Amino acid sequence: MSATVTLFRPVGPDELKLIEDGGFKAFPPRLPGQPIFYPVLNLDYAAKIAEDWNVRESGAGFVTRFEVLASFLEEFDVQTVGSSECQEYWIPAERLSELNSAIVGLISVVAEFHGVKS
């Protein structure tokens, strides 16, 4: 059995719908102006992004969890953006299909956040 790494990805409702439409097996292609796919290494950091950014931008934020073959990630460095908790991989958009092929199992939703209705 190959070693895997657990990663998290904060997403908004539109991206979550595309993931759902794909059977929770892959992430959708990046949009123009999104040259990097950035999965993060811990749930707390992903939840902070989903709650603070996705909710503000689209009214809801979700945290997905998925397993990736460790061998795929070997060529990418972990990027720390701010505190030591804020760690992520920067996967070029043109390599997203390779990352999707390296996903083991299904993508799951492990947290969700919604804006306050007025």
C-alpha positions in Angstrom: 0.0 0.0 0.0 1.3 3.4 -1.0 1.8 6.2 1.6 -0.6 9.1 1.5 -0.8 12.6 2.9 -4.0 14.1 4.3 -4.7 17.5 2.8 -7.5 20.0 3.2 -9.0 22.5 0.7 -11.3 25.4 1.6 -13.9 25.9 -1.1 -17.0 28.0 -1.8 -20.4 26.7 -2.8 -19.7 26.9 -6.6 -16.5 24.8 -6.3 -18.2 22.4 -4.0 -21.0 21.9 -6.5 -18.4 21.0 -9.2 -16.7 18.6 -6.9 -20.0 17.0 -6.1 -20.9 16.8 -9.8 -17.6 14.9 -10.3 -18.5 12.3 -7.7 -16.2 13.7 -5.1 -13.2 12.2 -7.0 -11.5 15.4 -8.3 -11.1 19.1 -8.0 -12.3 21.2 -11.0 -9.9 23.0 -13.3 -8.7 26.4 -12.1 -10.4 29.5 -13.5 -8.5 32.1 -15.5 -6.5 34.1 -13.1 -6.1 31.1 -10.7 -2.6 29.8 -11.6 -2.1 27.9 -8.4 -4.1 25.2 -6.6 -3.3 25.4 -2.9 -4.3 22.5 -0.6 -3.4 23.1 3.0 -1.9 20.9 5.6 -4.2 21.3 8.6 -7.9 21.5 9.3 -7.7 24.7 11.5 -6.0 26.7 8.7 -8.5 25.4 6.1 -11.4 26.3 8.4 -10.1 29.8 9.0 -9.9 30.4 5.2 -13.3 28.9 4.6 -14.9 30.9 7.4 -13.1 34.2 6.9 -12.7 34.3 3.1 -15.2 32.0 1.4 -18.1 33.1 3.5 -17.4 36.7 2.8 -16.9 36.1 -0.9 -19.9 33.7 -1.5 -22.0 33.4 1.6 -20.7 29.9 2.5 -17.4 28.1 3.0 -16.6 24.4 3.2 -13.5 22.5 4.1 -12.8 19.4 2.1 -10.4 16.6 3.2 -8.6 14.2 0.8 -5.7 11.8 0.7 -3.0 12.2 -1.9 -0.1 9.9 -2.8 2.9 11.1 -0.9 5.0 10.3 -4.0 3.2 13.0 -6.0 3.9 15.7 -3.4 7.6 14.9 -3.1 8.5 17.4 -5.8 6.7 20.3 -4.2 7.9 22.2 -1.2 5.6 23.1 1.7 5.0 26.8 1.7 4.5 28.7 5.0 2.4 31.8 4.6 2.4 33.7 7.9 2.5 31.6 11.1 3.8 28.0 11.2 0.2 26.8 11.2 -0.4 28.3 7.7 1.2 25.7 5.5 0.1 24.7 2.0 1.3 23.2 -1.2 1.4 25.3 -4.3 0.4 23.1 -7.2 0.5 24.8 -10.6 -2.9 24.8 -12.3 -1.5 22.8 -15.3 -0.6 20.0 -12.8 -4.1 19.7 -11.2 -5.1 16.7 -13.3 -2.0 14.9 -12.0 -2.9 15.8 -8.4 -6.5 14.5 -9.1 -5.0 11.2 -10.4 -3.0 11.0 -7.2 -6.1 11.3 -4.9 -6.8 8.1 -3.0 -10.4 7.6 -2.1 -13.0 10.3 -2.2 -13.0 14.0 -1.3 -15.1 14.6 1.8 -16.6 17.7 3.3 -15.5 18.0 7.0 -16.7 21.5 7.9 -19.1 24.2 6.7 -19.6 27.8 7.5 -22.5 30.1 6.5 -22.9 33.9 6.6 -25.5 35.4 9.0 -28.8 36.0 7.3 -30.2 39.5 7.8 
